[in-house]
Amino acid sequence: ISPGEMSSDINLDNGQGHLKGKLIVDESMNLNMVFNNKYNPSANFDLKYAFKFVDMANMDSKLQFIHGPDLSNKNAIFKLANNVKYSGNKEEFETSHELTYPGLGIDDKLELKTTKKSLDFEVKVGYSKVKVGTKVEVEIDKKAKGDLDFDFELYGFDNKLEIELERLVIGGHKSKIHHTFTFNGKSIDVRGEVKHFIEQHRADIGQDLVIKITAYPDIKWKTELKHTQNDIDASIKVHYGSDEVLDAFLKADRDINANGNLKLNIPNRLIANGNVKATKGSGKGWLLVNVVELQRKFKTEAELKLAEPTYNFDVTFFSNFEKDNSRKYRLVTNNQYKPESLLESKNTLEILGDKSAFNVKLARKGEINDLEEAYEAELILPNEQYFAGKCHRTIKNEKGTINVQGYLSLEQRPNKNAAGKTLTLKGVLKNLKPAERTFDLSYTLGLDNGAGQTLNGELALKKTRKPNADSQIDYTGKLYGTAMSETLQVNVISIYNENKADYKFSGSYGKGATVNVKGKYDINSIESKRPSNIELEVDILTPNSVVRVIKYNFQTAINVLDAEKEKVALAVSSSLFVDDDGKEQGATIDVSYTGIGQISPTEGSFKETVSVQKQDPHVVSINYAYLPDKKILGDVSVEYAKDQTVRVVVDVGVPNNETYNFDLQLETPIETAKKVRLHGQIVNTKDIFKSDSTLTVDDAKYVEKIYLDFNEETPSYNFELVYPTGKTDKVYAKILRMDDYGFASEGKIIFHVYDFTLDTSTDIVVHSYEDFVVKIYADCPKLNVNKANLVANTKDVGGSKKLQVNLKQAGKVVVDAITTYKLHKEEGKIIIDGSGTVMVNGEKRSGNFKVTYRELTQNRDKEKGSELAINAIVGTKAFDIEYIQTQKHFKYLTSYCVEKKECAHIEIDHKSPDDYTEVLVINLDLRPLGVSHEFGLKSETDLKKLKHSLDIHVVNNQHKYQYSELTLPTRSHYTLTTPKRVVSLESVVNQPKDKTAITGHVVLYLNKKAKPQEKTLLEFELDTKDALNFNAKLSAPPLKKVNLFKYFT
């Protein structure tokens, strides 16, 4: 190892084989290695590798690898060589890559070399017997700029293509070319001179070439084209061997002097001759083509005259010349073009003897601001059908005022001299002032079918401006003629500006049908404090005898009373009158409407009157107010006949988020419901729910009181329903005490209809499992329970614990028992089992019981409290008690069962899963004890959703009585169901997310089950998004029609 150089030698020899190697590394790397052995001669090899690296632009590498027992075998030599050279200054690049391996017939090579003016490229691919390759050599600007020497070679699969292109520039615009195309020995050789002078207005190009094709006579090709701004000189000559095939020339100048000739001779195939001569724009030309194989000649003859102002052209084509000269096609066009009169053109087209003519005249005078134009055209077909059209237009623009006149006519006749169909259209546009947008336009239209039927039309449209800046539009239209039985006329006058308009419309069809409309409007915003008015009057006369006269009137006036409060005074009137031709007495339709009131978003009153024919008018009066203390007042009355009125009064208040006051009153002429009133208050807080409501139907009054106390220590529930007789139904339950040692409760149920009362109380004290007292009191004459007292307590007898049970009724002992019991624990529960002898009314009976008790903890059960279950059997009777008490749940269930009979039970279940939700369920089924009805109650309250529901039902085997109510922010219902009818008061209020539109309804059913169609319904819609819009609709059984009220701004 020395600076910049490293070398290494290795030599291993065991007498049977040897390995020699040498490695030298300096600016290049050289590696030589030979392996030779006698055990496996096929593994012998000789490796040589050299790599030279000067920089990234100069690299060279060579690899030779010989393998096998004979290291001198040429077929076992693998060679790979790569070379890259690049010179940035000389813009030269050279690279070569070679891969050979004779053992597989691989011989591949790629070479590329480029300079500023040359490119050499060669690719050779060899594998086994397949040899494919290509070679390209290009050199440009060899002696002069534009020189080209291009050689291309492609071979493979026993085919070879060679292309040689050579161009030498011998003058400024001349070149010699020599091109050769050879394929498998057959070639095309092109050589000669080329001219290529081209400038913007001059050109001198041409070719003088000899084309040699293997096994064919030589082709001589000579063309020449000279072109200047004043003339053109072109020629072409082609020889095929000694035969002249094509000889043609053309000479022409700007004065349309021309001389040209054409000779074309393809032996035994095609012969063509042609000539053209012209002097000062006048001349003739012809072309004769002889298709030898078809034995047919085609000839074209042309004559032209192009001398200002005349431009004529006549061309004839013979499709079978000399044999049948009648088969010809001829076009003759004679044109006169003069700048002062524009154009006159006459044209004739002849096809196989049939002639058509088309003539045009175009005239124009002046410029766009003072212009006159005229156009005429006619077409004559071979069958003498004649078509003609004329158009005339004048335009004058004087100081921004434009006047236009126009005329158009179209004709169609069987021949030029016969009468035919015509259409004429005349138009006049006067005083068009674009800056002021005013104009005066009129049209007249005439149609004549040539057989005596005519149709004429007149139209006029005029727009002017008044001194006060108002605009006026006048429109008249008229359609008449023998093709119509009557004349149709229309007239319109309108004077308008941005906010108001005054208009009149009249139309007629003969004398039997007329329409007259007049009206005006003046619409202003409330902020402007200006009044708004709309008036419309329609008068129609028809030829129909059933509907002869139609009259319609509409008027509305809005006066702003207080713009800040958006308070307006509104007056509306409308009428419709329809009558026949007088044969029938009385009008067919005679309807009128008037409405007057004061409206605002917070308060208003409106009265509307509807008169139909000669009937009593319908009068609707509406009053409403939205008070600042969240109170809504509404009063709607409908007088649908004399002394026949339906009135609805609504008073709803929300003084705070916890209190709702309501008062609904209905007055009707119905005998059974002349005065109906529902009023009351709902208080809904976190701790209590209270509902007091009174329903009065005429002199009958029903009072409902509901009170729920959600106090965790002493919760209670009380429901009372007071009937018109003064008697009361009541369901009451209250927890008097709840602590770690037990609880005490009391309850009361009264159903006066069934003469049913139940008083009950419970007191349980538990000091330990061996020391407790249970006291239960009940009094229910209907169940033959007469002041019954049940006492169960533990007692120490002879050193052992006993359970003593004593039941007295009216002071008399009914049950007396003392039993032994044992206590054990199981899965967190304390279980007490006992059995013994029970004295029932002096008779001994066997009995047993089981008490299960479990403490509930917050960590394990998510609630804190206790569960108690008591099961007792005495003879054929069984008693069950289930008791649950936590901070979220209170449940008391007791049942009494007799073998092979249904059970009687009492259930009270109260849940409060969170601070906002309360659910109470009370079920009482004592029918097995002789009580005829089953009682059920379910109450749910959700303060988050502002939802409250109540369902109470009393059921026996034949009848069901039910009361239900539901209160939500958007809907509510109060429903009483009896075996014969369903009375229900329901309401719905909808307000979308944008809080601008409110819709809803209130409906009262007095017999929803049997007669749901007989209802009193008030529907309303209030929208304040873009303006104040209020709609109300009231319907009731006494009303023959639905009464509507609408208000909008």
GISUL-V372348 format. One record per pair of residues at least 4 apart in sequence whose ideal C-beta (glycine too) atoms are under 6 Angstrom apart, sorted by sequence separation. I is the first residue (numbers start at 1). J is the second residue. D is the distance in whole Angstrom. If there is no record, write none. Layout:
i = {I:I}
j = {J:J}
d = {D:D}
This chain:
i = {25:54:141:143:170:253:266:320:366:381:414:449:466:509:524:580:600:627:640:655:711:723:767:857:913:927:1007:1008:1024:1035:1:13:66:87:101:114:126:142:155:182:198:227:239:240:278:291:305:306:350:366:397:413:433:496:542:562:599:668:684:696:710:738:751:780:797:808:809:825:826:840:856:873:884:885:926:942:955:967:977:992:24:53:141:169:170:212:252:265:277:337:366:380:448:465:508:524:561:598:611:626:639:654:709:722:737:766:858:897:912:966:1023:12:86:100:113:125:154:180:181:197:226:238:290:305:318:320:349:365:396:413:432:480:495:598:683:695:709:737:750:778:794:795:807:824:837:838:856:872:884:941:954:966:976:991:1035:23:36:52:68:140:167:168:210:211:238:251:264:319:336:379:412:447:464:507:524:560:561:579:580:597:609:610:625:637:638:653:667:720:721:736:765:779:807:895:896:911:1022:11:35:67:85:99:112:124:153:180:195:196:225:276:289:304:348:364:395:411:412:431:479:494:523:579:597:682:694:708:736:749:795:823:838:856:871:883:925:940:953:965:975:990:1033:1034:22:35:51:66:123:139:167:195:210:237:250:263:318:335:378:430:446:463:506:540:558:559:578:597:609:624:637:652:666:720:735:764:778:806:895:910:1005:1021:10:66:84:98:111:123:152:179:195:224:288:303:347:363:394:411:478:493:522:578:596:681:693:707:748:793:821:822:855:870:882:924:939:952:964:974:989:1033:21:34:50:138:166:209:236:249:262:316:317:334:377:429:445:462:505:539:558:608:623:636:651:665:680:719:734:763:777:805:894:909:988:1003:1004:1020:9:65:83:97:110:122:151:178:194:223:274:287:302:346:362:393:410:477:492:521:576:577:595:680:692:706:747:792:821:835:854:869:881:923:938:951:963:973:988:1032:20:33:49:137:165:208:235:248:261:316:333:376:428:444:461:504:538:557:607:622:635:650:664:680:718:733:762:776:804:893:908:1003:1019:8:64:82:96:109:121:150:193:222:273:286:301:345:361:392:409:476:491:520:576:594:679:691:705:732:746:791:819:834:853:868:880:922:937:950:962:972:987:1031:19:32:48:136:164:192:207:234:247:260:315:332:375:427:443:460:503:519:537:556:606:621:634:649:663:717:732:761:775:802:803:819:892:907:1002:1018:7:63:81:95:108:120:149:176:177:192:206:221:272:285:300:344:360:391:408:475:490:519:575:593:678:690:704:745:790:819:833:852:867:879:921:936:949:961:971:986:1030:18:31:47:135:163:192:206:233:246:258:259:314:331:374:426:442:459:502:536:555:605:620:633:648:716:731:760:774:803:891:906:1001:1017:6:17:62:80:94:107:119:148:175:190:191:220:271:284:299:343:359:390:407:474:489:518:574:592:677:689:703:744:789:832:851:866:878:920:935:948:970:985:1029:17:30:46:134:162:205:232:258:313:330:342:373:425:441:458:501:535:554:604:619:632:647:661:715:730:759:773:865:890:905:959:1016:5:17:61:79:93:106:118:147:174:190:219:342:358:389:406:473:488:517:573:591:676:688:714:729:743:788:817:831:850:865:877:919:933:934:947:984:1028:4:16:29:45:105:133:147:161:204:231:256:257:299:312:329:341:342:372:424:440:457:500:534:553:603:618:631:646:660:729:742:758:889:904:999:1027:60:78:92:105:117:146:173:189:230:269:282:357:388:405:472:486:516:572:590:675:687:701:742:771:786:787:816:829:830:849:863:864:876:918:933:946:983:1014:28:117:132:160:173:203:217:230:268:297:311:371:423:439:456:486:499:533:552:602:630:659:673:674:700:741:742:770:786:888:904:932:984:998:46:59:91:144:159:188:256:281:297:356:387:404:438:456:470:471:499:515:571:616:644:658:713:727:741:815:829:848:863:888:904:917:42:202:281:356:370:422:438:455:532:551:616:658:756:902:981:982:997:58:75:76:187:309:386:403:438:454:470:514:570:658:847:901:916:982:41:75:186:201:309:354:369:421:454:455:531:550:916:981:996:57:309:386:421:453:513:569:570:845:996:386:401:402:420:453:513:549:845:856:384:419:512:529:568:770:803:401:548:548:567:526:529:546:566:565:566:545:838:526:526:256:769:769:783:782:712:733:717:710:689:669:648:646:638:636:640:638:620:622:620:601:608:599}
j = {29:58:145:147:174:257:270:324:370:385:418:453:470:513:528:584:604:631:644:659:715:727:771:861:917:931:1011:1012:1028:1039:6:18:71:92:106:119:131:147:160:187:203:232:244:245:283:296:310:311:355:371:402:418:438:501:547:567:604:673:689:701:715:743:756:785:802:813:814:830:831:845:861:878:889:890:931:947:960:972:982:997:30:59:147:175:176:218:258:271:283:343:372:386:454:471:514:530:567:604:617:632:645:660:715:728:743:772:864:903:918:972:1029:19:93:107:120:132:161:187:188:204:233:245:297:312:325:327:356:372:403:420:439:487:502:605:690:702:716:744:757:785:801:802:814:831:844:845:863:879:891:948:961:973:983:998:1042:31:44:60:76:148:175:176:218:219:246:259:272:327:344:387:420:455:472:515:532:568:569:587:588:605:617:618:633:645:646:661:675:728:729:744:773:787:815:903:904:919:1030:20:44:76:94:108:121:133:162:189:204:205:234:285:298:313:357:373:404:420:421:440:488:503:532:588:606:691:703:717:745:758:804:832:847:865:880:892:934:949:962:974:984:999:1042:1043:32:45:61:76:133:149:177:205:220:247:260:273:328:345:388:440:456:473:516:550:568:569:588:607:619:634:647:662:676:730:745:774:788:816:905:920:1015:1031:21:77:95:109:122:134:163:190:206:235:299:314:358:374:405:422:489:504:533:589:607:692:704:718:759:804:832:833:866:881:893:935:950:963:975:985:1000:1044:33:46:62:150:178:221:248:261:274:328:329:346:389:441:457:474:517:551:570:620:635:648:663:677:692:731:746:775:789:817:906:921:1000:1015:1016:1032:22:78:96:110:123:135:164:191:207:236:287:300:315:359:375:406:423:490:505:534:589:590:608:693:705:719:760:805:834:848:867:882:894:936:951:964:976:986:1001:1045:34:47:63:151:179:222:249:262:275:330:347:390:442:458:475:518:552:571:621:636:649:664:678:694:732:747:776:790:818:907:922:1017:1033:23:79:97:111:124:136:165:208:237:288:301:316:360:376:407:424:491:506:535:591:609:694:706:720:747:761:806:834:849:868:883:895:937:952:965:977:987:1002:1046:35:48:64:152:180:208:223:250:263:276:331:348:391:443:459:476:519:535:553:572:622:637:650:665:679:733:748:777:791:818:819:835:908:923:1018:1034:24:80:98:112:125:137:166:193:194:209:223:238:289:302:317:361:377:408:425:492:507:536:592:610:695:707:721:762:807:836:850:869:884:896:938:953:966:978:988:1003:1047:36:49:65:153:181:210:224:251:264:276:277:332:349:392:444:460:477:520:554:573:623:638:651:666:734:749:778:792:821:909:924:1019:1035:25:36:81:99:113:126:138:167:194:209:210:239:290:303:318:362:378:409:426:493:508:537:593:611:696:708:722:763:808:851:870:885:897:939:954:967:989:1004:1048:37:50:66:154:182:225:252:278:333:350:362:393:445:461:478:521:555:574:624:639:652:667:681:735:750:779:793:885:910:925:979:1036:26:38:82:100:114:127:139:168:195:211:240:363:379:410:427:494:509:538:594:612:697:709:735:750:764:809:838:852:871:886:898:940:954:955:968:1005:1049:26:38:51:67:127:155:169:183:226:253:278:279:321:334:351:363:364:394:446:462:479:522:556:575:625:640:653:668:682:751:764:780:911:926:1021:1049:83:101:115:128:140:169:196:212:253:292:305:380:411:428:495:509:539:595:613:698:710:724:765:794:809:810:839:852:853:872:886:887:899:941:956:969:1006:1037:52:141:156:184:197:227:241:254:292:321:335:395:447:463:480:510:523:557:576:626:654:683:697:698:724:765:766:794:810:912:928:956:1008:1022:71:84:116:169:184:213:281:306:322:381:412:429:463:481:495:496:524:540:596:641:669:683:738:752:766:840:854:873:888:913:929:942:68:228:307:382:396:448:464:481:558:577:642:684:782:928:1007:1008:1023:85:102:103:214:336:413:430:465:481:497:541:597:685:874:928:943:1009:69:103:214:229:337:382:397:449:482:483:559:578:944:1009:1024:86:338:415:450:482:542:598:599:874:1025:416:431:432:450:483:543:579:875:886:415:450:543:560:599:801:834:433:580:581:600:560:563:580:600:600:601:581:874:563:566:306:823:830:929:931:887:908:920:918:941:1038:1018:1036:1034:1034:1039:1043:1043:1045:1045:1028:1045:1047}
d = {5:4:5:6:5:5:4:4:4:4:5:5:4:4:5:5:6:4:6:5:5:5:4:6:5:6:5:5:6:6:5:4:5:5:4:5:5:4:4:4:5:5:6:5:3:5:6:5:5:5:5:5:5:4:6:4:4:6:5:5:6:4:4:4:5:5:5:6:6:6:4:5:6:6:4:4:5:5:5:6:5:5:6:5:6:5:4:5:5:5:6:6:5:6:5:4:5:6:4:6:5:6:6:5:6:4:5:4:5:6:4:4:5:5:4:5:5:6:5:4:4:5:5:4:6:5:5:5:5:3:4:4:5:6:4:5:5:4:5:5:6:5:5:6:5:5:5:5:4:5:5:5:5:5:5:5:5:5:5:6:5:5:6:4:4:5:4:5:5:4:5:4:5:4:5:6:6:5:6:5:5:4:4:6:5:4:6:6:5:4:5:5:4:5:5:5:5:5:6:6:5:4:5:4:5:5:6:6:5:4:5:5:5:5:5:6:5:5:4:4:5:5:3:5:5:5:6:4:5:5:4:5:5:6:5:5:4:5:4:5:6:5:5:5:4:6:6:4:5:6:6:5:4:6:5:5:4:4:5:5:5:4:5:4:5:6:5:5:4:5:4:5:5:5:5:5:4:5:5:4:4:5:5:5:5:5:4:4:4:5:5:4:5:4:5:5:5:5:5:4:6:5:5:4:5:6:5:6:6:4:4:4:5:5:5:5:4:5:4:5:5:5:4:5:5:6:4:6:5:5:5:5:4:5:4:6:6:5:4:5:4:5:5:5:6:4:5:5:5:4:5:5:5:5:5:5:5:5:5:5:5:4:5:5:4:5:4:5:6:5:5:4:5:5:6:6:4:3:5:5:5:5:3:4:5:5:5:5:5:5:5:4:6:4:5:5:5:4:5:5:4:4:5:4:5:5:5:5:5:5:4:5:5:5:5:6:5:6:5:4:5:4:5:5:5:5:5:5:5:5:5:4:4:4:5:5:5:5:5:5:4:4:5:5:5:5:5:5:6:4:4:6:4:5:5:5:5:4:5:4:5:5:4:5:5:5:5:5:5:5:4:5:5:5:5:4:5:4:4:5:5:5:6:5:5:5:5:5:4:4:4:5:4:5:5:5:5:6:5:4:5:5:5:4:5:5:5:5:6:6:6:4:6:6:5:5:5:5:5:5:5:4:5:4:4:5:5:5:5:5:5:3:5:5:5:6:5:5:5:6:5:5:5:6:5:5:4:6:6:4:5:5:6:6:5:5:5:5:4:5:4:4:5:5:5:6:6:4:5:5:4:5:5:5:4:5:5:6:5:5:5:4:4:4:5:6:6:4:4:5:4:4:5:5:5:6:5:5:5:5:5:4:4:4:5:4:5:6:5:4:5:5:5:5:4:3:5:4:5:4:5:5:4:5:4:5:5:5:5:4:6:5:5:6:4:5:4:5:6:4:5:4:5:5:6:4:4:4:6:5:5:5:6:5:6:6:5:6:5:5:5:5:5:5:5:5:5:5:5:5:6:6:5:4:5:5:3:5:5:5:5:5:5:5:6:5:5:5:6:6:6:5:5:4:6:6:4:5:6:5:5:5:4:5:5:4:5:5:4:5:4:5:4:5:4:4:5:5:5:5:5:5:5:4:5:4:6:4:6:6:5:4:4:5:5:5:4:4:5:6:5:6:5:6:5:6:5:6:5:4:4:6:4:5:5:5:6:5:4:5:3:6:4:5:3:5:6:4:4:5:6:6:6:3:6:5:5:5:4:5:6:6:4:6:5:6:4:6:4:5:5:5:5:5:5:4:6:5:4:4:6:6:5:4:5:5:5:6:6:5:5:5:5:6:6:4:6:5:5:6:6:6:5:5:6:5:4:6:6:5:5:4:4:4:5:6:5:5:5:4:4:6:5:6:6:5:4:5:6:4:5:5:6:5:4:6:4:4:3:5:5:5:5:4:4:5:5:5:5:5:5:6:5:4:5:6:5:5:6:5:6:6:4:5:6:4:5:5:6:4:4:6:4:5:4:5:6:5:5:6:5:4:4:6:5:5:5:5:6:5:5:6:6:5:6:6:5:6:6:6:6:6:5:6:6:5:5:6:5:5:5:6:6:6:6:5}
